[in-house]
């Protein structure tokens, strides 16, 4: 999921400067994706907005660090947000004092956040141990309902018990196979004789057992042991523990908490082609898009004013079905019930002035009066005026 969030390309828009006062449309920064994108497209069409192919903000998002690509750092920030609910971006400033990049700081390395009267972060990260000014740190967080002014609250923290249990199950299974499991039976030797050495007698009995029953040819033989030998069988029923069922249920619970379909994590037991295709849309619509909106709101609120307050950020639509819908809209024949510009808007394209009011062509085999069968054509056909048949073979 963090990979999917870090993949879409970011966009930047800016109002066009003119002699008259700039008109500001609140829809350009709307929290509703459809309304915001429609307003942005309308602003570009009217010449009030221009999309910036290059900008300081875009360069910062694409390459905020000299050693790591921007995609990996955005992925890392998303991992921090999903696990503990907060991400810290230590801003790096240029000679003019404006941000040019950032250094990701793991949340556990931030020992103290700004408090009233102390606008600093106490950081212990790598070789650095000291304080960072609050103006130099971009703190993205999911607000804790119990303490909004405190540290962030992530879904990974809420799943701590489930994740620990799954880890314990895996470690127990690993330890069982590494040590070979528990013995199938315990054989004991006892005697009432004085001076009896139990350990020596047990070693002798084990040697005799191995000599007589070693190899597949000796399987199933009857063993005659001396008196005083007791056998206690040990058997653990792993099915009663239901470890596999418990782990499977916990994996499903964790997956559902992050809104990830089963097909995307390799669970294809009850999947087909349609569900696999729908899983991509489900991930983009209900998992990726809300996280991109979260990042957009924080970047627009905290990062944009530090670089260029007039810039409006947006991102590419992560939904894969968007392209399929556009393809269908562009290849499906248009009926006379709709105009060509309406079809263009459905496909996500701007209307053209020369196509204003132009209806779709009549489809082959479809009468111009409407309808798609003979009955509707006959119903919509203009009735033929009555003819004067007097004089035809003497009949009137």
C-alpha positions, 0 to 999 in steps of 0.5 A: 500500500505504501508503494501504491501511495508513493507512485502517483505523480504530483502536479502543481497549478498556479493562478495566472498573473494579470493586471486585474485582481486574481480571481480565487475559486474555492473549488481549486482547493476543495477536499472533494476530489471530483469538485477540485479536479473539475474546478482545476480543469475549468480554471485551465480552460478559462485561462485563470490557471496554468499547470506548472511542468516544473516547480520547486515543490515538484522538484522537492517531492521528486528529489528531497534527498541527495542519496535517496529518490523521492519515491522511496522517501514518500513510501517511508513516510507512508509506512511511518504514518500507517504504523505509528500515525506520524512522520517527521520530515526534517527540512533542509534549507538553501542559502536563501532560507527556503526549503530544498528537501528533507531528511526523514526521521523515524518517529521513535528517534523524536524524544520530545515534540514542541510544547507551550514555551518550548517550540523545539523537537528533541531528536536522537538520530544517528550521530545527532543528539540535540534540538531542532527548531519547530520551523525546521520540522514538518510533522505529519500525523493522524490526530489522536482522538484522546489527545490531539495535541500529542503524538499521532495515532496509527493503525499499526499501534492499534494492531499491536496485540494481533501482530505480536500474536502472529509473530509468536505463532511463527516463532513457536513453529520455527522453534518446534522444527529447529529442535525437532519437536517433543519426543513421541514417548518416554521410556523409564527403567526402574528396579528394586535392586540395591546399587541399581544404576538407572542411567547406565541401564537406560543407555544399554536399553537404548543401544539394544533398541537401536540395534534391533529396530534400526532400518525399515526392515525392522519396522513393526517388530515386537520388542521384549524388554526386561521387567521394570520398563515403563512407557509413556506416550506423549502426543500434542494435537496441533489441530486442537491449538488451531494455530493455523486458523487463528493466524489466518483470521488475524492476517485477514483482520490486519488486512481489512484494517488497512482496506487491502483486498485479499487478491493483492496479498496473494490470497486467491482461494476464492478469486477470479478475473473480475474480482482480481481486476476489482481489487486494484480499483478497491485498493486505489479508491478506498486505501490509496486515495484517502492517504493521498488526500491526507498528504495533499492536505498537509503539504498544502497546509504546511509545505506550500506556504514555505516555498510558494503560497500561490501554488495549488497541489494535486496528484494523478488519479491512482484508480486504474479503472479510470483509464478503462472508463475513458477507453470505453467512453471514447470507443462506444458509439454515441447515439443522437440522444447525447451531444459530442461534447457530453461524450467528451466530458464523460471521457474526461476531455474538454468540450470543443466550441465547434462541437457545441450542440452537435448530436451523435450520428445515427447508428447503422440500422437505426431510424432517424426518428429514434428507436432501435426496432421496427415496432418503435420505428413504426410507432414514430413514423409519420402516418401516410395521408389517405388516398382517393381510390375512386375509380380503381376497378370500380371500388371506392 
